[in-house]
Amino acid sequence: MNRNIKPSCSICAWRGTCNKKFSIKDPSKCIDFSLDVTIVLPDDEDDKKEKDKPEK
């Protein structure tokens, strides 16, 4: 999983019932943010390179 994901209301698991939705200036500081596991995000480029390396 990509660990460099910037928290955002659009990918938060609580976006359906959140009272702060889209009202805070910096969503990265939201203490309620949880990544929605149903959303498929692209893999990190570094992860892809490590997976493609042949094992010794």
C-alpha positions as CSV (number, residue, x, y, z in Angstrom):
1,M,0.0,0.0,0.0
2,N,1.1,3.5,-0.8
3,R,2.2,5.2,2.5
4,N,2.6,8.6,0.8
5,I,-1.1,9.2,0.6
6,K,-2.1,12.8,1.4
7,P,-5.2,12.7,3.6
8,S,-8.2,14.1,1.9
9,C,-12.0,14.2,2.5
10,S,-12.6,12.5,-0.8
11,I,-10.8,9.2,0.2
12,C,-11.7,9.2,3.9
13,A,-13.8,6.3,5.2
14,W,-15.9,8.8,7.2
15,R,-16.8,11.1,4.3
16,G,-20.4,9.9,4.3
17,T,-21.2,11.0,7.9
18,C,-18.5,13.6,8.6
19,N,-19.6,17.0,10.0
20,K,-16.2,18.6,9.0
21,K,-16.4,17.4,5.4
22,F,-14.6,19.8,3.1
23,S,-14.8,22.6,5.7
24,I,-11.3,22.3,7.1
25,K,-8.5,24.1,5.3
26,D,-6.0,21.4,5.7
27,P,-7.5,17.8,5.7
28,S,-4.0,16.4,6.5
29,K,-4.5,17.6,10.1
30,C,-7.9,16.0,10.5
31,I,-7.7,13.6,13.5
32,D,-10.7,11.5,12.3
33,F,-9.1,10.6,8.9
34,S,-9.1,6.9,8.0
35,L,-8.3,5.7,4.5
36,D,-11.3,4.1,2.9
37,V,-10.2,0.5,2.1
38,T,-12.8,0.2,-0.7
39,I,-10.9,2.7,-2.8
40,V,-8.2,1.3,-5.0
41,L,-5.2,3.6,-5.1
42,P,-2.3,3.3,-7.6
43,D,0.8,1.6,-6.2
44,D,3.9,3.6,-5.4
45,E,6.6,3.6,-8.1
46,D,9.2,2.4,-5.6
47,D,7.1,-0.6,-4.6
48,K,6.7,-1.5,-8.3
49,K,10.5,-1.4,-8.8
50,E,11.1,-3.7,-5.8
51,K,8.5,-6.2,-6.9
52,D,10.0,-6.4,-10.4
53,K,13.5,-7.1,-9.1
54,P,14.6,-10.7,-9.6
55,E,15.3,-12.6,-6.4
56,K,18.8,-13.9,-5.9
